[in-house]
Amino acid sequence: MSVVVSGLSKIYEEQKAVDGVSFTVKPGEVLGFLGPNGAGKSTTMKIICGFIPPTSGSAVVCGFNVEEKSIEAKKHIGYLPENNPLYPDMYVREFLCFMAKLNRVPKRRQRVNDMLSLVGLVTEHHKKIGALSKGFRQRVGLAQALLHNPDVLIMDEPTSGLDPNQLAEVRHLIKELGKEKTVILSTHIMQEVEAICSRVIIINKGRIVADDAVEKLQGSKIGGTVIRVVFKNAVDQKLLLTVKGVSRVDAVAANTFTVHSSFNNEEEIFQFAVQQKNIITSMQHQQTGLEEIFRELTSGNPKSEIPNPESR
């Protein structure tokens, strides 16, 4: 295992930011590490990177305990924090060469050239970092995280500030990196998780409330059901919202709606159609989105919880 987290806890005075978190991540896995603001995501990632010590428990990276063998563990970690710390007065190439020297990267000039090409900074290498857009500064941060060719890549909101084209490029890059490296990715963009992550951990109030493959989570009953309904005649969307169990209704096309419900309420929707003297021409269950699952598990009183799989 590239990353093994066991019973990790972090307490600040009387606040428990992380509460007994345990999970493992294997090579070739892209893990989406999700949770609302203040849930303990960044704290957990900083502990794994060796930036802050845990109150109890341990984090092991590539066989090295991050507290006991901090330097050895950090050699295997590439970290891109949410607030990307850069030197605005340095030129892009100058900064990367400086970081390569600090990390004792062999053949530094060639490695820097490779990173500039990999993250799409070839045309910006002669500019000062402070003159770059936020999207390009994110790329500089990603390049420095990859300079020493780490086995584990930990990224906190890596696509923040990117335009749609840059977003697609960086997502593709992360997915490709995940074929060889262990990637832990924190983001609030659920579409991003569905696009590039193979597994998801959801943390809430310092504790893990879900840990499974993306497909298995989407196929679960957490978050209720999503049904695509096509009516023969026009329907008042506001009336459809009054059906028992319905929490949200999205208009898709003429007389076509996506109905989000807390339970499988097909019968109630049929009864609604009868009451409205209407006919349902099509009704199909759709895969529950991660957004609904996330909201269900991190709301004030979640009805469901998925424990950590013992096999991981």
Secondary structure by P-SEA (a helix, b strand, c coil): ccbbbcbbbbbcccccccccccccccccccccccccccccaaaaaaaaacccccccccccccccccccaaaaaaaabbbbcccccccccccaaaaaaaaaaaacccaaaaaaaaaaaaaccccccccccccccaaaaaaaaaaaaacccccbbbbccccccccaaaaaaaaaaaaaaaccbbbbbbcccaaaaaccccbbbbbccccccccccaaaaaacccccbbbbbbbcccccaaaaaacccccccccccccccccccccccaaaaaaaaaaacccccccccccccaaaaaaaaacccccccccccccc
